[in-house]
Amino acid sequence: MIHLQSLTLRPFLESDINDFPFTVPIIHSLQEIKFTSPVTFFVGEN
């Protein structure tokens, strides 16, 4: 089982900072999310 301790969100390219989701203010200011308790991610097609 993989245990995720933190998440860092960075644009892949410098030009990506002008594209979604990096234009959303809360995402733009986000540096790192630390997980101090278990989190469940549901992944799949919408």
N, CA, C and O atoms as a Tripos MOL2 file, in Angstrom:
@<TRIPOS>MOLECULE
protein
  184   183    46     0     0
PROTEIN
NO_CHARGES

@<TRIPOS>ATOM
      1 N           0.8400   -1.1780    0.0000 N.3       1 MET1
      2 CA          0.0000    0.0000    0.0000 C.3       1 MET1
      3 C           0.8880    1.2450    0.0000 C.2       1 MET1
      4 O           1.8660    1.3120    0.7450 O.2       1 MET1
      5 N           0.5540    2.2110   -0.8190 N.am      2 ILE2
      6 CA          1.3020    3.4620   -0.8920 C.3       2 ILE2
      7 C           0.7500    4.4310    0.1450 C.2       2 ILE2
      8 O          -0.4630    4.6110    0.2520 O.2       2 ILE2
      9 N           1.6310    5.0440    0.8980 N.am      3 HIS3
     10 CA          1.2190    6.0290    1.8930 C.3       3 HIS3
     11 C           1.7070    7.4020    1.4540 C.2       3 HIS3
     12 O           2.9100    7.6520    1.3720 O.2       3 HIS3
     13 N           0.7770    8.2670    1.1790 N.am      4 LEU4
     14 CA          1.0760    9.6210    0.7260 C.3       4 LEU4
     15 C           1.1880   10.5260    1.9410 C.2       4 LEU4
     16 O           0.2580   10.6030    2.7450 O.2       4 LEU4
     17 N           2.3130   11.2120    2.0840 N.am      5 GLN5
     18 CA          2.5190   12.0880    3.2280 C.3       5 GLN5
     19 C           2.2880   13.5530    2.8850 C.2       5 GLN5
     20 O           1.8770   14.3360    3.7420 O.2       5 GLN5
     21 N           2.5500   13.9270    1.6380 N.am      6 SER6
     22 CA          2.3460   15.3160    1.2360 C.3       6 SER6
     23 C           2.1540   15.3960   -0.2730 C.2       6 SER6
     24 O           2.4390   14.4530   -1.0110 O.2       6 SER6
     25 N           1.6630   16.5500   -0.7010 N.am      7 LEU7
     26 CA          1.4070   16.7970   -2.1150 C.3       7 LEU7
     27 C           1.9110   18.1870   -2.4500 C.2       7 LEU7
     28 O           1.5550   19.1610   -1.7860 O.2       7 LEU7
     29 N           2.7420   18.2800   -3.4810 N.am      8 THR8
     30 CA          3.2400   19.5620   -3.9560 C.3       8 THR8
     31 C           2.7590   19.7450   -5.3810 C.2       8 THR8
     32 O           2.9640   18.8760   -6.2280 O.2       8 THR8
     33 N           2.1230   20.8670   -5.6450 N.am      9 LEU9
     34 CA          1.5620   21.1370   -6.9630 C.3       9 LEU9
     35 C           2.4080   22.1890   -7.6580 C.2       9 LEU9
     36 O           2.5100   23.3260   -7.1980 O.2       9 LEU9
     37 N           3.0210   21.7920   -8.7860 N.am     10 ARG10
     38 CA          3.8610   22.7110   -9.5490 C.3      10 ARG10
     39 C           3.4700   22.6440  -11.0170 C.2      10 ARG10
     40 O           3.1190   21.5780  -11.5210 O.2      10 ARG10
     41 N           3.5290   23.7870  -11.7080 N.am     11 PRO11
     42 CA          3.2870   23.7610  -13.1570 C.3      11 PRO11
     43 C           4.3850   22.9450  -13.8390 C.2      11 PRO11
     44 O           5.5460   22.9910  -13.4300 O.2      11 PRO11
     45 N           4.0150   22.2070  -14.8670 N.am     12 PHE12
     46 CA          4.9930   21.4230  -15.6130 C.3      12 PHE12
     47 C           5.9170   22.3430  -16.4080 C.2      12 PHE12
     48 O           7.1320   22.1510  -16.4370 O.2      12 PHE12
     49 N           5.3220   23.3400  -17.0480 N.am     13 LEU13
     50 CA          6.0650   24.3310  -17.8210 C.3      13 LEU13
     51 C           5.8070   25.7120  -17.2400 C.2      13 LEU13
     52 O           4.7850   25.9290  -16.5900 O.2      13 LEU13
     53 N           6.7120   26.6390  -17.4650 N.am     14 GLU14
     54 CA          6.5380   28.0090  -16.9810 C.3      14 GLU14
     55 C           5.2600   28.6310  -17.5260 C.2      14 GLU14
     56 O           4.6030   29.4000  -16.8250 O.2      14 GLU14
     57 N           4.8980   28.3120  -18.7650 N.am     15 SER15
     58 CA          3.6880   28.8720  -19.3730 C.3      15 SER15
     59 C           2.4150   28.3290  -18.7320 C.2      15 SER15
     60 O           1.3510   28.9300  -18.8870 O.2      15 SER15
     61 N           2.4970   27.2060  -18.0150 N.am     16 ASP16
     62 CA          1.3180   26.6090  -17.3900 C.3      16 ASP16
     63 C           0.7350   27.4740  -16.2790 C.2      16 ASP16
     64 O          -0.4290   27.2910  -15.9210 O.2      16 ASP16
     65 N           1.5040   28.4130  -15.7200 N.am     17 ILE17
     66 CA          0.9880   29.2320  -14.6190 C.3      17 ILE17
     67 C          -0.1560   30.1280  -15.0680 C.2      17 ILE17
     68 O          -0.8900   30.6540  -14.2320 O.2      17 ILE17
     69 N          -0.3190   30.3090  -16.3690 N.am     18 ASN18
     70 CA         -1.4110   31.1200  -16.9020 C.3      18 ASN18
     71 C          -2.6080   30.2760  -17.3220 C.2      18 ASN18
     72 O          -3.5760   30.8080  -17.8660 O.2      18 ASN18
     73 N          -2.5560   28.9800  -17.0810 N.am     19 ASP19
     74 CA         -3.6280   28.0590  -17.4660 C.3      19 ASP19
     75 C          -4.2860   27.4570  -16.2250 C.2      19 ASP19
     76 O          -3.7090   27.4470  -15.1380 O.2      19 ASP19
     77 N          -5.5180   26.9540  -16.4180 N.am     20 PHE20
     78 CA         -6.2390   26.2640  -15.3570 C.3      20 PHE20
     79 C          -5.4810   24.9990  -14.9730 C.2      20 PHE20
     80 O          -4.9900   24.3310  -15.8830 O.2      20 PHE20
     81 N          -5.3480   24.6270  -13.7590 N.am     21 PRO21
     82 CA         -5.9680   25.1680  -12.5500 C.3      21 PRO21
     83 C          -5.1310   26.2190  -11.8380 C.2      21 PRO21
     84 O          -5.5270   26.7110  -10.7810 O.2      21 PRO21
     85 N          -3.9580   26.5760  -12.4100 N.am     22 PHE22
     86 CA         -3.0530   27.5010  -11.7290 C.3      22 PHE22
     87 C          -3.5660   28.9350  -11.6930 C.2      22 PHE22
     88 O          -3.0060   29.7660  -10.9780 O.2      22 PHE22
     89 N          -4.6190   29.2430  -12.4480 N.am     23 THR23
     90 CA         -5.2200   30.5770  -12.4060 C.3      23 THR23
     91 C          -6.2280   30.7150  -11.2670 C.2      23 THR23
     92 O          -6.6560   31.8290  -10.9640 O.2      23 THR23
     93 N          -6.6120   29.6220  -10.6380 N.am     24 VAL24
     94 CA         -7.5080   29.6620   -9.4820 C.3      24 VAL24
     95 C          -6.6850   30.1510   -8.2830 C.2      24 VAL24
     96 O          -5.6610   29.5490   -7.9600 O.2      24 VAL24
     97 N          -7.1150   31.2350   -7.6160 N.am     25 PRO25
     98 CA         -6.2960   31.8350   -6.5590 C.3      25 PRO25
     99 C          -5.8170   30.8610   -5.4780 C.2      25 PRO25
    100 O          -4.6550   30.9290   -5.0770 O.2      25 PRO25
    101 N          -6.6690   29.9690   -5.0020 N.am     26 ILE26
    102 CA         -6.2480   29.0490   -3.9400 C.3      26 ILE26
    103 C          -5.1880   28.0680   -4.4420 C.2      26 ILE26
    104 O          -4.2910   27.6900   -3.6880 O.2      26 ILE26
    105 N          -5.2800   27.6580   -5.6940 N.am     27 ILE27
    106 CA         -4.2800   26.7600   -6.2930 C.3      27 ILE27
    107 C          -2.9960   27.5280   -6.5770 C.2      27 ILE27
    108 O          -1.8970   27.0120   -6.3750 O.2      27 ILE27
    109 N          -3.1390   28.7590   -7.0450 N.am     28 HIS28
    110 CA         -1.9730   29.5940   -7.3640 C.3      28 HIS28
    111 C          -1.1000   29.8200   -6.1240 C.2      28 HIS28
    112 O           0.1270   29.8440   -6.2240 O.2      28 HIS28
    113 N          -1.7290   29.9850   -4.9670 N.am     29 SER29
    114 CA         -0.9770   30.2520   -3.7390 C.3      29 SER29
    115 C          -0.5650   28.9740   -3.0000 C.2      29 SER29
    116 O           0.1630   29.0380   -2.0100 O.2      29 SER29
    117 N          -1.0250   27.8260   -3.4770 N.am     30 LEU30
    118 CA         -0.7340   26.5550   -2.8190 C.3      30 LEU30
    119 C           0.7230   26.1590   -3.0210 C.2      30 LEU30
    120 O           1.2410   26.2050   -4.1370 O.2      30 LEU30
    121 N           1.3680   25.7740   -1.9430 N.am     31 GLN31
    122 CA          2.7310   25.2700   -2.0510 C.3      31 GLN31
    123 C           2.7910   23.7790   -1.7440 C.2      31 GLN31
    124 O           3.3750   23.0020   -2.4990 O.2      31 GLN31
    125 N           2.1820   23.3900   -0.6300 N.am     32 GLU32
    126 CA          2.2310   21.9870   -0.2380 C.3      32 GLU32
    127 C           1.0350   21.6620    0.6590 C.2      32 GLU32
    128 O           0.6080   22.4860    1.4680 O.2      32 GLU32
    129 N           0.5110   20.4650    0.5040 N.am     33 ILE33
    130 CA         -0.5260   19.9500    1.3910 C.3      33 ILE33
    131 C           0.0820   18.7640    2.1300 C.2      33 ILE33
    132 O           0.5520   17.8120    1.5080 O.2      33 ILE33
    133 N           0.0700   18.8250    3.4570 N.am     34 LYS34
    134 CA          0.5700   17.7080    4.2640 C.3      34 LYS34
    135 C          -0.6160   16.9270    4.8030 C.2      34 LYS34
    136 O          -1.5590   17.5050    5.3430 O.2      34 LYS34
    137 N          -0.5630   15.6230    4.6530 N.am     35 PHE35
    138 CA         -1.6190   14.7450    5.1270 C.3      35 PHE35
    139 C          -1.2100   14.1870    6.4870 C.2      35 PHE35
    140 O          -0.2410   13.4360    6.5990 O.2      35 PHE35
    141 N          -1.9630   14.5650    7.5160 N.am     36 THR36
    142 CA         -1.6500   14.1110    8.8710 C.3      36 THR36
    143 C          -2.5710   12.9880    9.3240 C.2      36 THR36
    144 O          -2.3870   12.4170   10.3990 O.2      36 THR36
    145 N          -3.5620   12.6760    8.4980 N.am     37 SER37
    146 CA         -4.4590   11.5560    8.7800 C.3      37 SER37
    147 C          -4.8170   10.8880    7.4530 C.2      37 SER37
    148 O          -4.6090   11.4860    6.3970 O.2      37 SER37
    149 N          -5.3430    9.6780    7.4810 N.am     38 PRO38
    150 CA         -5.6570    8.9550    6.2440 C.3      38 PRO38
    151 C          -6.6320    9.7110    5.3410 C.2      38 PRO38
    152 O          -7.5810   10.3350    5.8150 O.2      38 PRO38
    153 N          -6.3810    9.6450    4.0400 N.am     39 VAL39
    154 CA         -7.2170   10.2860    3.0220 C.3      39 VAL39
    155 C          -7.5260    9.2440    1.9580 C.2      39 VAL39
    156 O          -6.6560    8.4500    1.5990 O.2      39 VAL39
    157 N          -8.7430    9.2350    1.4520 N.am     40 THR40
    158 CA         -9.1300    8.3290    0.3770 C.3      40 THR40
    159 C          -9.3340    9.1290   -0.8970 C.2      40 THR40
    160 O         -10.0430   10.1360   -0.8930 O.2      40 THR40
    161 N          -8.7160    8.6880   -1.9900 N.am     41 PHE41
    162 CA         -8.8770    9.3190   -3.2980 C.3      41 PHE41
    163 C          -9.6880    8.3840   -4.1840 C.2      41 PHE41
    164 O          -9.3560    7.2050   -4.3150 O.2      41 PHE41
    165 N         -10.7360    8.8980   -4.7840 N.am     42 PHE42
    166 CA        -11.4990    8.1590   -5.7820 C.3      42 PHE42
    167 C         -11.0340    8.6580   -7.1420 C.2      42 PHE42
    168 O         -11.1740    9.8420   -7.4500 O.2      42 PHE42
    169 N         -10.4870    7.7700   -7.9530 N.am     43 VAL43
    170 CA         -9.9220    8.1520   -9.2400 C.3      43 VAL43
    171 C         -10.6530    7.4070  -10.3410 C.2      43 VAL43
    172 O         -10.9100    6.2080  -10.2310 O.2      43 VAL43
    173 N         -10.9840    8.1250  -11.4030 N.am     44 GLY44
    174 CA        -11.6500    7.4880  -12.5300 C.3      44 GLY44
    175 C         -12.2510    8.5300  -13.4500 C.2      44 GLY44
    176 O         -12.0460    9.7300  -13.2660 O.2      44 GLY44
    177 N         -12.9820    8.0710  -14.4270 N.am     45 GLU45
    178 CA        -13.6120    8.9810  -15.3750 C.3      45 GLU45
    179 C         -14.8470    9.6170  -14.7660 C.2      45 GLU45
    180 O         -15.5600    8.9920  -13.9810 O.2      45 GLU45
    181 N         -15.0910   10.8570  -15.1350 N.am     46 ASN46
    182 CA        -16.2990   11.5590  -14.6600 C.3      46 ASN46
    183 C         -17.4920   11.1430  -15.4670 C.2      46 ASN46
    184 O         -18.6000   11.6200  -15.2220 O.2      46 ASN46
@<TRIPOS>BOND
     1     1     2 1
     2     2     3 1
     3     3     4 2
     4     3     5 am
     5     5     6 1
     6     6     7 1
     7     7     8 2
     8     7     9 am
     9     9    10 1
    10    10    11 1
    11    11    12 2
    12    11    13 am
    13    13    14 1
    14    14    15 1
    15    15    16 2
    16    15    17 am
    17    17    18 1
    18    18    19 1
    19    19    20 2
    20    19    21 am
    21    21    22 1
    22    22    23 1
    23    23    24 2
    24    23    25 am
    25    25    26 1
    26    26    27 1
    27    27    28 2
    28    27    29 am
    29    29    30 1
    30    30    31 1
    31    31    32 2
    32    31    33 am
    33    33    34 1
    34    34    35 1
    35    35    36 2
    36    35    37 am
    37    37    38 1
    38    38    39 1
    39    39    40 2
    40    39    41 am
    41    41    42 1
    42    42    43 1
    43    43    44 2
    44    43    45 am
    45    45    46 1
    46    46    47 1
    47    47    48 2
    48    47    49 am
    49    49    50 1
    50    50    51 1
    51    51    52 2
    52    51    53 am
    53    53    54 1
    54    54    55 1
    55    55    56 2
    56    55    57 am
    57    57    58 1
    58    58    59 1
    59    59    60 2
    60    59    61 am
    61    61    62 1
    62    62    63 1
    63    63    64 2
    64    63    65 am
    65    65    66 1
    66    66    67 1
    67    67    68 2
    68    67    69 am
    69    69    70 1
    70    70    71 1
    71    71    72 2
    72    71    73 am
    73    73    74 1
    74    74    75 1
    75    75    76 2
    76    75    77 am
    77    77    78 1
    78    78    79 1
    79    79    80 2
    80    79    81 am
    81    81    82 1
    82    82    83 1
    83    83    84 2
    84    83    85 am
    85    85    86 1
    86    86    87 1
    87    87    88 2
    88    87    89 am
    89    89    90 1
    90    90    91 1
    91    91    92 2
    92    91    93 am
    93    93    94 1
    94    94    95 1
    95    95    96 2
    96    95    97 am
    97    97    98 1
    98    98    99 1
    99    99   100 2
   100    99   101 am
   101   101   102 1
   102   102   103 1
   103   103   104 2
   104   103   105 am
   105   105   106 1
   106   106   107 1
   107   107   108 2
   108   107   109 am
   109   109   110 1
   110   110   111 1
   111   111   112 2
   112   111   113 am
   113   113   114 1
   114   114   115 1
   115   115   116 2
   116   115   117 am
   117   117   118 1
   118   118   119 1
   119   119   120 2
   120   119   121 am
   121   121   122 1
   122   122   123 1
   123   123   124 2
   124   123   125 am
   125   125   126 1
   126   126   127 1
   127   127   128 2
   128   127   129 am
   129   129   130 1
   130   130   131 1
   131   131   132 2
   132   131   133 am
   133   133   134 1
   134   134   135 1
   135   135   136 2
   136   135   137 am
   137   137   138 1
   138   138   139 1
   139   139   140 2
   140   139   141 am
   141   141   142 1
   142   142   143 1
   143   143   144 2
   144   143   145 am
   145   145   146 1
   146   146   147 1
   147   147   148 2
   148   147   149 am
   149   149   150 1
   150   150   151 1
   151   151   152 2
   152   151   153 am
   153   153   154 1
   154   154   155 1
   155   155   156 2
   156   155   157 am
   157   157   158 1
   158   158   159 1
   159   159   160 2
   160   159   161 am
   161   161   162 1
   162   162   163 1
   163   163   164 2
   164   163   165 am
   165   165   166 1
   166   166   167 1
   167   167   168 2
   168   167   169 am
   169   169   170 1
   170   170   171 1
   171   171   172 2
   172   171   173 am
   173   173   174 1
   174   174   175 1
   175   175   176 2
   176   175   177 am
   177   177   178 1
   178   178   179 1
   179   179   180 2
   180   179   181 am
   181   181   182 1
   182   182   183 1
   183   183   184 2
@<TRIPOS>SUBSTRUCTURE
     1 MET1         2 RESIDUE 1 A MET
     2 ILE2         6 RESIDUE 1 A ILE
     3 HIS3        10 RESIDUE 1 A HIS
     4 LEU4        14 RESIDUE 1 A LEU
     5 GLN5        18 RESIDUE 1 A GLN
     6 SER6        22 RESIDUE 1 A SER
     7 LEU7        26 RESIDUE 1 A LEU
     8 THR8        30 RESIDUE 1 A THR
     9 LEU9        34 RESIDUE 1 A LEU
    10 ARG10       38 RESIDUE 1 A ARG
    11 PRO11       42 RESIDUE 1 A PRO
    12 PHE12       46 RESIDUE 1 A PHE
    13 LEU13       50 RESIDUE 1 A LEU
    14 GLU14       54 RESIDUE 1 A GLU
    15 SER15       58 RESIDUE 1 A SER
    16 ASP16       62 RESIDUE 1 A ASP
    17 ILE17       66 RESIDUE 1 A ILE
    18 ASN18       70 RESIDUE 1 A ASN
    19 ASP19       74 RESIDUE 1 A ASP
    20 PHE20       78 RESIDUE 1 A PHE
    21 PRO21       82 RESIDUE 1 A PRO
    22 PHE22       86 RESIDUE 1 A PHE
    23 THR23       90 RESIDUE 1 A THR
    24 VAL24       94 RESIDUE 1 A VAL
    25 PRO25       98 RESIDUE 1 A PRO
    26 ILE26      102 RESIDUE 1 A ILE
    27 ILE27      106 RESIDUE 1 A ILE
    28 HIS28      110 RESIDUE 1 A HIS
    29 SER29      114 RESIDUE 1 A SER
    30 LEU30      118 RESIDUE 1 A LEU
    31 GLN31      122 RESIDUE 1 A GLN
    32 GLU32      126 RESIDUE 1 A GLU
    33 ILE33      130 RESIDUE 1 A ILE
    34 LYS34      134 RESIDUE 1 A LYS
    35 PHE35      138 RESIDUE 1 A PHE
    36 THR36      142 RESIDUE 1 A THR
    37 SER37      146 RESIDUE 1 A SER
    38 PRO38      150 RESIDUE 1 A PRO
    39 VAL39      154 RESIDUE 1 A VAL
    40 THR40      158 RESIDUE 1 A THR
    41 PHE41      162 RESIDUE 1 A PHE
    42 PHE42      166 RESIDUE 1 A PHE
    43 VAL43      170 RESIDUE 1 A VAL
    44 GLY44      174 RESIDUE 1 A GLY
    45 GLU45      178 RESIDUE 1 A GLU
    46 ASN46      182 RESIDUE 1 A ASN
